[in-house]
Amino acid sequence: MIFGPRNTTTHVLATRLDLGRPREALKVAENLDAALAGLPATRVAPSRMNLARARLDVGDRDGALESLSDAWEAAPQMARIHPMAMEVFRVLSALHRRSNPELLRLSKLSGIPV
């Protein structure tokens, strides 16, 4: 287990999101890069997935795609099978109508057709 303020930030982000408060989650994530510095990929990727979900919840499709891509960069094996990553990807693929190059790249990596 990793303890400390950086790991606590990841949990606060996830909790705000699970409570249906994406704007509060985004506020927690304002300094997410600093909070994630030095944490293992197994903590970084889920936090990036949570940020993607929060951005999607407030209508920021491009930001959600960016955060999902960051999750893939941090831990591609985890992002490929994580239910939240797959759901965010499915929603984004439906909204973007298959024309986004980054979405197509993630489609090939994940094996989920768009």
C-alpha positions as CSV (number, residue, x, y, z in Angstrom):
1,M,0.0,0.0,0.0
2,I,1.0,3.5,-0.6
3,F,0.1,6.1,1.9
4,G,0.3,9.9,1.9
5,P,-1.3,12.9,0.4
6,R,-0.6,11.9,-3.2
7,N,-2.4,8.6,-2.9
8,T,-5.2,10.3,-0.9
9,T,-5.8,12.6,-3.8
10,T,-6.4,9.7,-6.1
11,H,-9.0,8.3,-3.6
12,V,-10.7,11.7,-3.2
13,L,-11.0,12.1,-6.9
14,A,-12.6,8.7,-7.3
15,T,-14.9,9.3,-4.4
16,R,-16.2,12.6,-5.7
17,L,-16.8,11.0,-9.0
18,D,-18.6,8.0,-7.5
19,L,-20.8,10.4,-5.5
20,G,-21.9,12.0,-8.8
21,R,-19.9,15.2,-8.3
22,P,-17.8,15.4,-11.5
23,R,-17.1,19.1,-11.1
24,E,-15.7,18.6,-7.6
25,A,-13.7,15.7,-9.0
26,L,-12.2,18.0,-11.6
27,K,-11.4,20.5,-8.9
28,V,-9.5,17.8,-7.0
29,A,-7.7,16.9,-10.3
30,E,-6.4,20.4,-10.9
31,N,-2.9,19.4,-9.7
32,L,-3.2,15.8,-10.7
33,D,0.1,15.6,-12.5
34,A,1.9,16.6,-9.3
35,A,-0.2,14.2,-7.2
36,L,0.6,11.3,-9.5
37,A,4.3,12.0,-9.7
38,G,6.2,9.0,-8.4
39,L,3.1,6.8,-8.0
40,P,3.1,3.4,-9.7
41,A,1.3,2.9,-13.0
42,T,-1.4,0.9,-11.1
43,R,-2.4,4.1,-9.3
44,V,-1.8,6.5,-12.2
45,A,-3.9,4.7,-14.8
46,P,-7.1,4.5,-12.7
47,S,-6.8,8.1,-11.7
48,R,-6.5,9.1,-15.4
49,M,-9.5,6.9,-16.1
50,N,-11.4,8.7,-13.4
51,L,-10.4,12.0,-14.8
52,A,-11.6,10.9,-18.2
53,R,-15.0,9.9,-16.7
54,A,-15.3,13.3,-14.9
55,R,-14.5,15.2,-18.1
56,L,-17.0,13.1,-20.0
57,D,-19.7,13.8,-17.3
58,V,-19.3,17.5,-17.8
59,G,-19.3,17.3,-21.6
60,D,-15.6,17.7,-22.3
61,R,-15.1,15.0,-24.9
62,D,-11.7,16.1,-26.0
63,G,-10.4,16.3,-22.4
64,A,-11.9,12.8,-21.7
65,L,-10.1,11.4,-24.7
66,E,-6.9,13.0,-23.7
67,S,-7.2,11.5,-20.1
68,L,-8.1,8.1,-21.5
69,S,-5.0,8.2,-23.7
70,D,-2.9,9.2,-20.7
71,A,-4.3,6.1,-18.9
72,W,-3.3,3.9,-21.8
73,E,0.2,5.4,-21.8
74,A,0.6,4.8,-18.1
75,A,-0.7,1.2,-18.0
76,P,-1.9,-0.2,-21.4
77,Q,-2.5,-3.7,-20.0
78,M,-4.8,-2.3,-17.3
79,A,-6.5,0.1,-19.6
80,R,-7.3,-2.7,-22.1
81,I,-9.3,-4.6,-19.5
82,H,-10.6,-2.0,-17.1
83,P,-14.4,-1.7,-17.2
84,M,-14.3,2.1,-16.7
85,A,-11.8,2.6,-19.5
86,M,-13.9,0.4,-21.8
87,E,-17.1,2.3,-21.0
88,V,-15.5,5.8,-21.5
89,F,-14.1,4.5,-24.8
90,R,-17.5,3.2,-25.9
91,V,-19.2,6.5,-25.0
92,L,-16.6,8.5,-26.8
93,S,-16.7,6.4,-29.9
94,A,-20.4,6.9,-30.1
95,L,-20.1,10.6,-29.6
96,H,-17.2,11.2,-31.9
97,R,-18.7,9.2,-34.8
98,R,-15.4,7.4,-35.6
99,S,-13.7,10.4,-37.2
100,N,-11.1,11.0,-34.4
101,P,-7.6,9.7,-35.1
102,E,-6.8,9.2,-31.4
103,L,-10.0,7.3,-30.9
104,L,-9.1,5.1,-33.9
105,R,-5.7,4.4,-32.4
106,L,-7.2,3.4,-29.0
107,S,-9.7,1.2,-30.9
108,K,-6.8,-0.7,-32.4
109,L,-5.0,-1.0,-29.1
110,S,-8.1,-2.1,-27.1
111,G,-9.6,-4.3,-29.7
112,I,-13.0,-2.6,-29.3
113,P,-14.3,-1.6,-32.7
114,V,-15.7,1.8,-33.4
